């Protein structure tokens, strides 16, 4: 394998690695070809070292047995005029050219054969910007040799021909751009490859493959009698990417399976079909089609949270789940990861397809689905949300485990996560009320009247179906006699239907001393029904008014015996699924925020205080945070400058500051909404951090990088590359990290 290598200061050279099994590779310690061998004609300086020497292509010399040819991209001083349009030209001091080296078969030894051509020998072509030359590929067709290469800032594909592949200078003729059937130019070719089928029904058929971002396209290659070719409609030989995040939650007899929509292989379009299956024995590639199926809906767009559920499983039994997806041309993906889970042995905890910031608790049967959090939070201010866990936690080693998981496309900025415990007598029940906990005994309310004056009390008692409210509808509630110390209990269900979190929910009012209704609380429904307490109900009277369509399932009174503040459990661990440990960021409410993006989770453990004798213990989870300004998975806020007009072209700008000791802000321009991948690479080209991977709206955007890698540990001093891929656009910029 021949490759482009980079030294510690960013200069490129060509390297060699070898393998016996294509899995384990060994690298030659020193370059096989560097600037020292071409210094008499090439231009290798200390500036822009990324284009010293790159993109090797090696082939056997068809005219000299035992000799090998290596083509590569470099630069030379060859000042000349370039046409920047059909009527305008500019002078450039240097340009990028193809170089040629030869070897007698010892791939560690190469001899310089000079530039394959000089741009000053070629006719001026206005579409070629500064003679840029990248990713050469050489092939033969009907005794003519073709060199295809990428050029200009849009990675446009060009070609030239010669009768002998090792000829230099003016032997290369027939310059042209490669186009497709509708005569549009082909852009975004970061690398290309000619392919010819040698076996099967399609033997002799010719194809052309290209790399665009992290996708591969394969085209039919159609020849013209004059020796030129065009690229036909892409041939879809590639299946969708295998899903890697299948997860399952279980109840007594029901299982809920979730995953992220994979999209098709090369362009992230929606796949055509899912095939989700389950079995009581491990699922493999071989037995997948024999497993039982689970019905799914039509696939959604790339990256969307998907969910399916199936009932009628056996309690206490272990099951396995996996899926494949199919694209529109019938290509099936490889098998997904295989998720397994045991059904619960007892209890009535239901599982269903829910979406949002979900709380999960670890119990005897594994992770249990709790409820959604921060439904009232907006994108501007941090909000707090306290929730009483409904299932029992397994407290091994005096620790409790909880997990926060973002299910769906939204993202959150989390500031603090805490767990409070309340020990109380067995005869009472505990309910959250703001940052306090009310303990007491429950009973029915005296009377409930709707906005039309109809008595609906019997619809809101235990075991009844509840009452659906429309926006603006209200309920007048009387708690009954001796209600001075009573609180109102309200059970509502259904996620918020209001678009604005600030106006969502059901408002609760009580009369003041003058008989005027005053708001004392706003209740925002969670994904699952929950009973919450509202105190300060004056004279036992309350009015509930709905701002959207909600279901009030039950109303009750709580005769309060005590009002307590939870005892806080000590946060022992907090591990982010992508960032690693985030305990310092979420331990206290200090404004340091951690982003939780789609399908990401934070698993936390808490050290518990001793439980009082003869008491019942309830757990109260409190989360403080806000909705992120975008649903894109990112390492920091994605910011748009509202004063900046919409960009007209894609661009990646240098980091500011650069060099950096702590953080830098990376700016980029998007003329249209598209899928964006922004990542940090080390000097060897290895990805060390993905800052962004998802859909971003158009605009001038920026992301802050804190010089940390994917494990959350700060990276050492050195040179790093920031790479942006957006649609067919690809660009890189250097970042220098200093001590």
SELO-767468 format. One record per residue (C-alpha): residue in one letter; x, y, z. Coordinates in steps of 0.25 Angstrom, whole numbers, plus 2048, in hexadecimal, padded with zeros to 3 digits. Layout:
N
PT   type    xx    yy    zz
PT      a     X     Y     Z
...
This chain:
739
PT   type    xx    yy    zz
PT      x   800   800   800
PT      x   805   80E   7FC
PT      x   801   819   804
PT      x   803   828   807
PT      x   80A   82A   814
PT      x   80C   837   81C
PT      x   817   83A   825
PT      x   817   842   833
PT      x   817   850   82C
PT      x   80C   84C   821
PT      x   815   849   815
PT      x   810   83E   80C
PT      x   818   832   806
PT      x   815   825   800
PT      x   815   818   809
PT      x   814   809   808
PT      x   80D   7FF   810
PT      x   80B   7F0   80E
PT      x   802   7E5   813
PT      x   800   7D6   812
PT      x   7F1   7D5   815
PT      x   7EC   7E3   813
PT      x   7E9   7E5   821
PT      x   7F7   7E7   828
PT      x   800   7F1   821
PT      x   80E   7F4   823
PT      x   814   802   81F
PT      x   822   805   819
PT      x   828   80F   823
PT      x   82D   819   819
PT      x   826   81F   80D
PT      x   829   818   7FF
PT      x   828   825   7F8
PT      x   829   834   7FD
PT      x   82C   842   7F9
PT      x   83B   83F   7F9
PT      x   83A   837   7ED
PT      x   832   841   7E5
PT      x   839   84E   7EA
PT      x   83F   852   7DD
PT      x   831   855   7D7
PT      x   826   854   7E1
PT      x   823   85E   7EC
PT      x   823   859   7FA
PT      x   823   864   804
PT      x   820   866   813
PT      x   812   86C   80F
PT      x   806   864   80B
PT      x   80E   857   80D
PT      x   801   84F   80B
PT      x   803   850   7FC
PT      x   812   84C   7FC
PT      x   810   83E   7F7
PT      x   803   836   7F7
PT      x   7F9   82C   7F1
PT      x   802   821   7EB
PT      x   7FD   818   7E0
PT      x   805   80C   7DD
PT      x   804   802   7D1
PT      x   80D   7F9   7C8
PT      x   814   7FF   7BC
PT      x   80D   7F9   7B0
PT      x   819   7FC   7A7
PT      x   824   7F7   7B0
PT      x   823   7EA   7B7
PT      x   827   7EA   7C6
PT      x   826   7F9   7C7
PT      x   81C   801   7CF
PT      x   816   80F   7CE
PT      x   811   818   7D9
PT      x   809   824   7D6
PT      x   807   82F   7E1
PT      x   803   83D   7E3
PT      x   80D   848   7E7
PT      x   810   857   7E4
PT      x   81A   85E   7DB
PT      x   81E   86D   7D8
PT      x   818   86E   7CA
PT      x   813   87C   7C9
PT      x   809   87E   7BE
PT      x   7FB   884   7BA
PT      x   7EF   87D   7BE
PT      x   7E1   880   7B9
PT      x   7D7   882   7C4
PT      x   7CC   884   7BA
PT      x   7CA   884   7AB
PT      x   7CE   892   7AB
PT      x   7D8   894   7B6
PT      x   7E5   88F   7BB
PT      x   7EE   890   7C7
PT      x   7FD   88D   7C9
PT      x   801   883   7D3
PT      x   80F   880   7D9
PT      x   80D   871   7DB
PT      x   804   866   7D8
PT      x   801   858   7DC
PT      x   806   84D   7D2
PT      x   807   83E   7D1
PT      x   814   838   7D4
PT      x   81A   82A   7CF
PT      x   823   821   7D6
PT      x   828   813   7D1
PT      x   82D   807   7D8
PT      x   833   7F9   7D4
PT      x   82A   7F2   7DD
PT      x   831   7F5   7EB
PT      x   825   7FE   7F0
PT      x   82E   804   7FA
PT      x   837   80B   7EF
PT      x   831   815   7E5
PT      x   838   81E   7DB
PT      x   832   82B   7D7
PT      x   82E   82C   7C8
PT      x   829   83B   7C9
PT      x   81C   841   7C8
PT      x   812   83A   7BF
PT      x   80F   847   7B8
PT      x   810   856   7BB
PT      x   804   85F   7BA
PT      x   80B   869   7B2
PT      x   80C   85E   7A7
PT      x   7FD   85D   7A7
PT      x   7F2   865   7A1
PT      x   7EC   86F   7AA
PT      x   7DF   86A   7AF
PT      x   7D6   874   7B7
PT      x   7CF   869   7BF
PT      x   7DC   864   7C6
PT      x   7E0   86D   7D2
PT      x   7EF   86E   7D4
PT      x   7F1   861   7CE
PT      x   7ED   859   7DA
PT      x   7F0   84A   7D9
PT      x   7EC   840   7E3
PT      x   7E9   831   7E4
PT      x   7EF   82C   7D6
PT      x   7EA   81F   7D1
PT      x   7EF   818   7C4
PT      x   7E8   80E   7BB
PT      x   7E8   809   7AD
PT      x   7DD   808   7A3
PT      x   7DF   804   794
PT      x   7EE   806   794
PT      x   7EC   814   79A
PT      x   7F1   817   7A8
PT      x   7E8   821   7B1
PT      x   7EC   829   7BD
PT      x   7E0   82E   7C5
PT      x   7E2   837   7D0
PT      x   7DA   841   7D9
PT      x   7DC   850   7D7
PT      x   7D8   85E   7DC
PT      x   7D1   861   7EA
PT      x   7C4   859   7E6
PT      x   7CC   84C   7E3
PT      x   7C8   84C   7D5
PT      x   7CC   83F   7CD
PT      x   7D5   841   7C1
PT      x   7DD   838   7B7
PT      x   7E8   838   7AD
PT      x   7ED   82D   7A4
PT      x   7FA   827   79E
PT      x   7FF   81B   796
PT      x   80A   818   7A1
PT      x   807   819   7B0
PT      x   815   81D   7B3
PT      x   816   828   7A8
PT      x   818   836   7AD
PT      x   815   844   7A9
PT      x   80D   847   79C
PT      x   80A   838   79A
PT      x   7FE   83A   7A3
PT      x   7F2   840   79A
PT      x   7E3   83F   799
PT      x   7E1   847   7A6
PT      x   7D2   847   7AA
PT      x   7C9   847   7B6
PT      x   7C1   83B   7B9
PT      x   7B2   83D   7B9
PT      x   7A6   834   7BB
PT      x   79A   831   7B2
PT      x   793   83F   7B4
PT      x   7A1   846   7B0
PT      x   7A3   84C   7BE
PT      x   7B1   84B   7C4
PT      x   7B5   841   7CE
PT      x   7B8   847   7DC
PT      x   7BD   842   7E9
PT      x   7C7   837   7E4
PT      x   7D1   836   7EF
PT      x   7D6   829   7E9
PT      x   7D2   821   7DD
PT      x   7D4   813   7D8
PT      x   7D2   80C   7CA
PT      x   7CC   7FE   7CC
PT      x   7C9   7F3   7C2
PT      x   7C2   7E6   7C5
PT      x   7CA   7D9   7C2
PT      x   7C0   7CF   7C6
PT      x   7B1   7CC   7C7
PT      x   7A6   7D0   7BE
PT      x   7AB   7DE   7BC
PT      x   7B9   7DA   7B8
PT      x   7C0   7E6   7B0
PT      x   7B6   7F0   7B6
PT      x   7BD   7FD   7BA
PT      x   7BA   806   7C6
PT      x   7C0   812   7CC
PT      x   7C0   814   7DB
PT      x   7C2   820   7E3
PT      x   7C3   825   7F2
PT      x   7BA   830   7F6
PT      x   7BC   833   805
PT      x   7BA   826   80C
PT      x   7B2   820   801
PT      x   7B6   818   7F5
PT      x   7AF   81A   7E7
PT      x   7AF   810   7DC
PT      x   7AC   814   7CE
PT      x   7AA   80D   7C0
PT      x   7B5   812   7B7
PT      x   7B0   815   7A9
PT      x   7BA   817   79E
PT      x   7B8   820   792
PT      x   7BF   81D   784
PT      x   7C8   828   786
PT      x   7CF   822   792
PT      x   7C8   82A   79D
PT      x   7BE   825   7A7
PT      x   7B3   829   7AF
PT      x   7AD   824   7BD
PT      x   79F   81E   7BD
PT      x   796   81D   7C8
PT      x   79D   818   7D5
PT      x   79B   809   7D6
PT      x   797   805   7E4
PT      x   79F   7F9   7E8
PT      x   7A0   7FD   7F6
PT      x   797   7FA   801
PT      x   792   803   80C
PT      x   79C   804   818
PT      x   799   7F9   823
PT      x   792   7FF   82F
PT      x   79B   7FF   83B
PT      x   793   804   846
PT      x   787   7FB   848
PT      x   782   7FB   856
PT      x   777   7F5   85D
PT      x   76E   7F8   86A
PT      x   765   7ED   870
PT      x   759   7EC   878
PT      x   752   7E0   87D
PT      x   74D   7DB   870
PT      x   751   7E7   866
PT      x   75E   7EB   860
PT      x   761   7F8   85A
PT      x   76D   7F9   84F
PT      x   773   806   84B
PT      x   77E   809   841
PT      x   783   815   838
PT      x   77E   815   82A
PT      x   78B   812   821
PT      x   787   818   814
PT      x   78D   813   807
PT      x   79C   810   805
PT      x   7A1   81C   7FD
PT      x   797   827   7FE
PT      x   790   826   80B
PT      x   782   825   804
PT      x   777   81D   80B
PT      x   778   80E   80B
PT      x   76C   806   805
PT      x   769   7FC   810
PT      x   76D   7F6   81D
PT      x   76D   7E7   821
PT      x   76D   7E6   830
PT      x   76D   7D9   837
PT      x   76E   7D2   844
PT      x   772   7C4   849
PT      x   773   7BD   856
PT      x   782   7B9   852
PT      x   78D   7C2   84D
PT      x   78B   7C7   83F
PT      x   796   7C6   835
PT      x   797   7C9   826
PT      x   794   7BB   823
PT      x   787   7B9   82B
PT      x   782   7C8   82A
PT      x   777   7C4   81F
PT      x   772   7B9   828
PT      x   76F   7C2   834
PT      x   761   7C7   837
PT      x   75E   7D5   831
PT      x   759   7E2   838
PT      x   751   7EC   830
PT      x   757   7FA   82E
PT      x   753   806   827
PT      x   759   80C   81A
PT      x   767   811   81C
PT      x   769   81F   820
PT      x   775   828   81B
PT      x   783   826   81F
PT      x   786   827   82E
PT      x   778   827   832
PT      x   774   81F   83F
PT      x   76C   813   83B
PT      x   764   80A   844
PT      x   75B   7FE   844
PT      x   755   7F5   84E
PT      x   74F   7E7   850
PT      x   747   7E1   85A
PT      x   744   7D2   85F
PT      x   752   7CF   863
PT      x   754   7C5   86F
PT      x   757   7CB   87D
PT      x   765   7C9   882
PT      x   76A   7C4   874
PT      x   776   7C9   86D
PT      x   775   7CD   85E
PT      x   77E   7D3   853
PT      x   77B   7DE   849
PT      x   781   7E2   83C
PT      x   77E   7E8   82F
PT      x   782   7EB   820
PT      x   77E   7F6   817
PT      x   77C   7F6   808
PT      x   77E   801   7FE
PT      x   775   804   7F2
PT      x   77D   7FB   7E8
PT      x   77C   7EF   7F1
PT      x   789   7EF   7F8
PT      x   788   7EA   807
PT      x   791   7EF   811
PT      x   79A   7E7   81A
PT      x   795   7E2   827
PT      x   793   7ED   832
PT      x   799   7EB   840
PT      x   791   7E0   848
PT      x   78A   7E6   854
PT      x   785   7DD   85F
PT      x   77D   7DF   86B
PT      x   775   7D6   875
PT      x   766   7D9   877
PT      x   762   7DD   885
PT      x   75E   7D2   88F
PT      x   753   7DB   896
PT      x   74D   7E9   898
PT      x   745   7F1   88F
PT      x   74F   7FB   889
PT      x   74B   7FD   87A
PT      x   755   800   86F
PT      x   751   808   862
PT      x   757   810   857
PT      x   75A   81D   85E
PT      x   763   829   859
PT      x   76A   834   861
PT      x   774   835   86C
PT      x   771   828   873
PT      x   775   823   881
PT      x   778   815   884
PT      x   77B   80E   891
PT      x   783   801   893
PT      x   77B   7F6   89B
PT      x   77B   7E7   89C
PT      x   777   7E5   88E
PT      x   780   7EF   888
PT      x   77D   7FD   882
PT      x   76F   801   884
PT      x   768   80C   87C
PT      x   764   817   885
PT      x   75F   824   87F
PT      x   762   831   877
PT      x   769   83D   87D
PT      x   76A   84C   87B
PT      x   75E   84D   872
PT      x   75C   85B   877
PT      x   76A   85F   873
PT      x   76D   869   868
PT      x   77A   86D   861
PT      x   77D   87A   868
PT      x   77D   877   878
PT      x   781   86B   880
PT      x   775   864   887
PT      x   774   85A   892
PT      x   76B   84E   892
PT      x   769   844   89D
PT      x   763   836   89B
PT      x   75F   82B   8A5
PT      x   764   81E   8A0
PT      x   759   814   89E
PT      x   761   807   89E
PT      x   76A   801   8A9
PT      x   779   803   8A8
PT      x   783   7F8   8AA
PT      x   78C   7FF   8B5
PT      x   798   7F5   8B4
PT      x   7A4   7FA   8BC
PT      x   79B   805   8C2
PT      x   79B   80C   8B4
PT      x   790   80F   8AA
PT      x   791   80F   89B
PT      x   78A   818   892
PT      x   78B   81B   883
PT      x   786   827   87B
PT      x   785   825   86C
PT      x   781   82E   861
PT      x   777   826   858
PT      x   774   82D   84B
PT      x   77A   839   844
PT      x   77B   843   84E
PT      x   787   847   856
PT      x   788   84D   865
PT      x   792   855   86C
PT      x   793   84F   87A
PT      x   798   857   886
PT      x   795   84E   892
PT      x   790   840   896
PT      x   78D   83C   8A4
PT      x   785   832   8AC
PT      x   77E   834   8B9
PT      x   778   82A   8C2
PT      x   76C   82B   8CC
PT      x   76A   821   8D7
PT      x   75C   821   8DC
PT      x   752   819   8E4
PT      x   74B   80D   8DC
PT      x   73D   813   8DE
PT      x   740   820   8D6
PT      x   744   823   8C7
PT      x   74E   82D   8C2
PT      x   74C   836   8B6
PT      x   755   841   8B0
PT      x   751   84F   8B1
PT      x   75B   859   8AC
PT      x   768   856   8B3
PT      x   761   851   8BF
PT      x   75A   843   8C2
PT      x   74C   842   8C8
PT      x   749   836   8D0
PT      x   73B   832   8D4
PT      x   72F   82A   8D2
PT      x   726   82A   8C5
PT      x   717   82B   8C4
PT      x   70D   82F   8B9
PT      x   709   83E   8B6
PT      x   6FB   843   8BA
PT      x   6F7   848   8AC
PT      x   6FC   84B   89E
PT      x   6F4   854   894
PT      x   6F8   857   886
PT      x   6F7   864   87F
PT      x   6E9   861   87B
PT      x   6E4   85F   889
PT      x   6E3   850   888
PT      x   6E7   847   893
PT      x   6F2   83E   88F
PT      x   6F7   839   89C
PT      x   6F5   82A   899
PT      x   6FD   82B   88C
PT      x   70A   82F   894
PT      x   70A   825   8A0
PT      x   713   819   8A1
PT      x   710   80F   896
PT      x   708   818   88D
PT      x   70C   81C   87F
PT      x   710   82A   881
PT      x   70B   837   87A
PT      x   711   83C   86D
PT      x   713   84C   86D
PT      x   714   855   861
PT      x   71C   862   861
PT      x   715   86C   86A
PT      x   70C   862   871
PT      x   70C   862   881
PT      x   708   85A   88D
PT      x   704   860   89A
PT      x   708   857   8A6
PT      x   703   856   8B4
PT      x   70C   84E   8BE
PT      x   701   84E   8C8
PT      x   700   851   8D7
PT      x   70D   853   8E0
PT      x   715   856   8D4
PT      x   71E   860   8DA
PT      x   72A   857   8DA
PT      x   726   84F   8CE
PT      x   72E   84F   8C0
PT      x   728   84C   8B3
PT      x   72C   840   8AC
PT      x   72B   840   89C
PT      x   72E   834   893
PT      x   730   839   885
PT      x   735   831   879
PT      x   73A   834   86A
PT      x   746   83C   866
PT      x   745   84B   864
PT      x   73E   84E   858
PT      x   741   85D   858
PT      x   74D   862   850
PT      x   752   86C   85A
PT      x   757   865   867
PT      x   754   872   86E
PT      x   745   871   86C
PT      x   743   862   86C
PT      x   73C   85B   877
PT      x   730   85D   880
PT      x   730   869   889
PT      x   72B   867   898
PT      x   724   873   89E
PT      x   71F   876   8AC
PT      x   717   882   8B2
PT      x   71E   88C   8BA
PT      x   719   894   8C6
PT      x   710   89D   8BD
PT      x   70B   891   8B5
PT      x   713   893   8A8
PT      x   719   887   8A1
PT      x   728   887   8A2
PT      x   732   87D   89C
PT      x   739   874   8A5
PT      x   73F   86A   89B
PT      x   740   865   88D
PT      x   740   856   88B
PT      x   747   851   87E
PT      x   743   843   87A
PT      x   74E   838   879
PT      x   74E   82D   86F
PT      x   748   824   879
PT      x   73D   827   883
PT      x   742   82D   890
PT      x   73B   831   89D
PT      x   741   83E   8A2
PT      x   73D   847   8AE
PT      x   739   856   8AF
PT      x   739   85C   8BC
PT      x   734   86A   8C1
PT      x   726   867   8BD
PT      x   71E   872   8C4
PT      x   711   86E   8CA
PT      x   712   861   8C3
PT      x   70E   867   8B5
PT      x   716   865   8A9
PT      x   714   868   89A
PT      x   71B   860   88F
PT      x   71C   866   881
PT      x   722   85F   875
PT      x   72B   866   86B
PT      x   72A   85A   861
PT      x   724   84D   85F
PT      x   727   845   86C
PT      x   720   839   874
PT      x   71E   83B   882
PT      x   71E   82D   887
PT      x   71B   82F   896
PT      x   719   83A   8A1
PT      x   71B   837   8B0
PT      x   71F   83E   8BD
PT      x   72B   83C   8C5
PT      x   72A   83E   8D4
PT      x   738   843   8D7
PT      x   73E   83D   8E4
PT      x   74C   843   8E1
PT      x   754   84B   8D7
PT      x   762   847   8D5
PT      x   76F   84A   8CD
PT      x   775   83E   8C7
PT      x   782   839   8CC
PT      x   78C   83A   8C1
PT      x   794   82D   8BD
PT      x   7A2   830   8B9
PT      x   7A5   82F   8AA
PT      x   7B0   825   8A8
PT      x   7B1   823   899
PT      x   7AB   82A   88D
PT      x   7AF   824   880
PT      x   7AB   829   872
PT      x   7AA   81F   867
PT      x   7B2   828   85E
PT      x   7BA   831   867
PT      x   7BE   828   872
PT      x   7BE   82D   880
PT      x   7B6   83A   882
PT      x   7B5   83A   891
PT      x   7BB   847   893
PT      x   7B1   84E   889
PT      x   7A4   848   88F
PT      x   7A8   847   89E
PT      x   7A3   855   8A1
PT      x   79A   860   89B
PT      x   7A6   869   897
PT      x   7A2   86C   888
PT      x   7AC   862   882
PT      x   7A4   85A   878
PT      x   7A5   84D   872
PT      x   79F   84A   865
PT      x   796   83E   863
PT      x   793   83B   855
PT      x   78A   831   84D
PT      x   78C   823   853
PT      x   796   827   85D
PT      x   795   824   86C
PT      x   79B   827   879
PT      x   79C   81C   883
PT      x   79D   820   892
PT      x   79F   81A   89F
PT      x   79C   820   8AD
PT      x   7A1   81C   8BA
PT      x   795   81A   8C3
PT      x   793   81E   8D2
PT      x   78F   814   8DC
PT      x   780   811   8DC
PT      x   778   814   8E9
PT      x   772   809   8F0
PT      x   763   805   8ED
PT      x   762   80E   8E1
PT      x   75F   80E   8D3
PT      x   769   815   8C9
PT      x   766   81D   8BD
PT      x   770   822   8B3
PT      x   76E   830   8AC
PT      x   777   833   8A0
PT      x   77A   842   89D
PT      x   77F   846   890
PT      x   783   855   88C
PT      x   785   858   87E
PT      x   77F   85E   871
PT      x   77C   85A   863
PT      x   789   85C   85A
PT      x   787   866   84F
PT      x   788   85B   844
PT      x   785   84C   844
PT      x   793   849   83E
PT      x   79C   841   846
PT      x   7A8   84A   849
PT      x   7B3   84C   854
PT      x   7AF   85A   857
PT      x   7A4   864   853
PT      x   7A2   866   844
PT      x   7A1   875   842
PT      x   79B   87D   837
PT      x   79E   88C   836
PT      x   791   892   833
PT      x   797   89F   82D
PT      x   79F   897   823
PT      x   797   896   815
PT      x   795   888   810
PT      x   7A2   883   809
PT      x   7A3   881   7FA
PT      x   7AD   875   7FB
PT      x   7B2   86A   804
PT      x   7BF   86E   80C
PT      x   7C7   86A   818
PT      x   7CF   875   81F
PT      x   7DB   874   827
PT      x   7D9   872   836
PT      x   7D9   87E   83F
PT      x   7E3   87F   847
PT      x   7ED   876   840
PT      x   7F7   872   846
PT      x   7EE   86E   852
PT      x   7F1   86A   860
PT      x   7E3   868   865
PT      x   7D8   86A   85B
PT      x   7D5   86F   84D
PT      x   7C9   873   845
PT      x   7C8   86C   837
PT      x   7BF   874   82D
PT      x   7B9   86E   821
PT      x   7AE   873   816
PT      x   7A3   86B   811
PT      x   79B   871   805
PT      x   790   867   807
PT      x   78C   85D   812
PT      x   793   850   811
PT      x   799   844   819
PT      x   7A6   849   81F
PT      x   7B2   841   824
PT      x   7BD   849   82C
PT      x   7C8   841   832
PT      x   7D6   843   838
PT      x   7E2   83A   832
PT      x   7F0   838   838
PT      x   7FC   83A   830
PT      x   7FB   82B   82B
PT      x   7ED   82E   826
PT      x   7E6   826   831
PT      x   7D9   82C   835
PT      x   7DA   830   844
PT      x   7CD   837   846
PT      x   7C0   839   83E
PT      x   7BA   847   841
PT      x   7AE   846   839
PT      x   7A7   83B   831
PT      x   799   83F   82C
PT      x   78F   848   826
PT      x   792   857   827
PT      x   78A   863   821
PT      x   790   86D   818
PT      x   798   879   81D
PT      x   7A6   87D   823
PT      x   7A8   873   82E
PT      x   7B3   871   838
PT      x   7B7   866   842
PT      x   7C0   867   84E
PT      x   7CB   85C   850
PT      x   7D1   85A   85E
PT      x   7DD   852   858
PT      x   7D7   846   85E
PT      x   7D7   838   857
PT      x   7CB   82F   856
PT      x   7CE   829   864
PT      x   7CD   837   86B
PT      x   7DC   838   86E
PT      x   7E4   844   869
PT      x   7ED   841   85C
PT      x   7FB   844   85D
PT      x   803   84F   856
PT      x   804   84D   847
PT      x   7FE   850   839
PT      x   7F0   84B   837
PT      x   7E6   84C   82B
PT      x   7D8   851   82B
PT      x   7D0   84A   820
PT      x   7C3   84F   81B
PT      x   7BA   847   812
PT      x   7AD   84D   80E
PT      x   7A5   848   802
PT      x   7B0   846   7F7
PT      x   7B9   851   7FD
PT      x   7C5   84D   805
PT      x   7D0   855   80B
PT      x   7DB   855   816
PT      x   7E2   85F   81F
PT      x   7ED   85D   828
PT      x   7EC   85F   837
PT      x   7F9   861   840
PT      x   7F8   85C   84E
PT      x   802   862   857
PT      x   805   85F   866
